[in-house]
């Protein structure tokens, strides 16, 4: 089972972010989901971007990672990784789990200057939909 606790985040870059050419939403501000499985051998939490048109356009610029690792985690995505339309392993556990575990996805939007704002100033909003899937091991 998956429960999405944070369905929306809005990264708002500041001057430092533009200097770094990326903006991050991390830790408690990231995307949180709660996962639970009745499998005695654990589970895998997968993530993907199902919108192929949008994913093709931002695949090299959106990344996700996971931190901190829950105590029962067998593995976790170790660094920022480009999101694709194909399921990627975000987090897993190799043991039975009785209670819900909360997994936080950190988001980094890179290459900020590749996102065009409206002509004449102002801002332009971009959106992306992430799909989480839990698979029993």
C-alpha positions in Angstrom: 0.0 0.0 0.0 1.1 3.6 -0.7 -0.3 6.7 1.0 0.9 10.0 -0.6 1.3 12.5 2.2 2.7 15.4 0.1 0.9 15.4 -3.3 2.4 18.8 -4.4 5.7 20.7 -3.9 6.6 24.0 -5.5 10.3 24.6 -5.7 10.9 28.4 -5.9 14.4 29.3 -7.0 16.2 32.2 -5.4 19.4 34.1 -6.6 21.7 31.4 -5.0 19.8 28.7 -6.8 20.2 30.5 -10.1 23.9 30.8 -9.4 24.1 27.0 -8.7 21.8 26.3 -11.7 19.5 24.1 -9.6 16.8 24.3 -6.9 16.2 21.6 -4.4 13.4 20.5 -2.1 14.8 18.2 0.5 14.3 16.5 3.8 11.0 17.4 5.6 10.1 19.7 2.6 10.4 16.8 0.1 7.7 14.5 -1.2 6.6 12.0 1.6 4.9 8.7 1.0 4.0 6.1 3.6 4.4 2.5 2.5 3.3 -0.9 3.9 3.3 -4.4 2.6 2.2 -7.7 4.1 5.1 -9.6 2.4 7.4 -11.5 4.8 10.3 -10.9 2.4 10.0 -7.2 2.1 9.1 -4.7 -0.6 10.4 -2.3 -3.2 9.2 1.3 -3.6 9.5 2.3 -7.2 9.1 5.8 -8.8 8.5 6.9 -12.4 7.2 9.8 -14.5 4.3 8.4 -16.5 3.8 11.5 -18.8 6.1 10.5 -21.6 6.0 14.0 -23.3 6.8 15.8 -20.1 9.3 13.1 -19.0 11.2 13.4 -22.3 11.5 17.1 -21.9 12.7 17.2 -18.2 14.3 13.8 -17.8 17.8 15.3 -17.7 16.8 18.1 -15.4 14.6 16.5 -12.7 16.3 14.2 -10.2 15.2 12.5 -7.1 16.9 10.9 -4.2 16.1 9.6 -0.8 17.4 10.6 2.6 17.4 9.8 5.5 17.1 6.0 5.3 14.5 4.3 7.5 16.0 1.9 10.0 14.7 -1.2 8.1 15.8 -0.1 4.6 17.8 -2.7 2.7 18.7 -0.3 0.0 17.9 3.2 -1.2 18.7 5.3 -4.2 22.1 6.7 -3.2 22.2 9.9 -5.2 20.2 12.1 -7.4 19.1 10.2 -10.5 17.2 11.4 -13.6 13.5 10.5 -13.5 12.3 8.4 -16.5 9.0 6.9 -17.6 10.3 3.4 -16.5 10.0 2.3 -12.8 13.2 2.9 -10.9 13.9 1.5 -7.4 13.8 4.3 -4.9 13.8 2.3 -1.6 13.5 -1.3 -0.5 13.4 -3.5 2.6 14.3 -7.1 2.7 12.3 -8.0 5.8 8.7 -8.2 7.0 7.3 -4.9 7.9 4.4 -4.5 10.4 4.0 -0.7 10.6 3.9 2.0 7.9 7.3 3.4 6.8 7.7 7.0 5.6 9.9 7.5 2.6 10.9 11.1 1.6 11.8 11.9 -2.0 14.2 14.8 -2.4 13.7 16.7 -5.7 16.3 18.7 -7.6 15.4 20.8 -10.7 18.6 21.4 -12.6 19.4 23.6 -15.6 17.2 26.4 -14.5 18.1 28.6 -17.4 16.6 26.0 -19.8 13.1 26.9 -18.4 11.7 29.9 -20.2 9.7 32.5 -18.4 6.9 34.4 -20.0 7.8 37.1 -22.5 7.9 40.5 -20.7 8.8 39.1 -17.3 6.9 37.1 -14.7 7.1 33.4 -14.1 6.0 30.3 -15.9 4.8 27.2 -14.0 5.9 23.7 -15.0 4.5 20.5 -13.6 5.4 16.9 -13.4 3.5 13.9 -12.1 5.4 11.1 -10.3 4.0 7.6 -9.8 5.0 5.5 -6.8 4.5 1.7 -6.9 5.1 -0.8 -4.1 6.1 -4.3 -5.2 6.5 -7.3 -2.7 9.9 -9.0 -2.9 
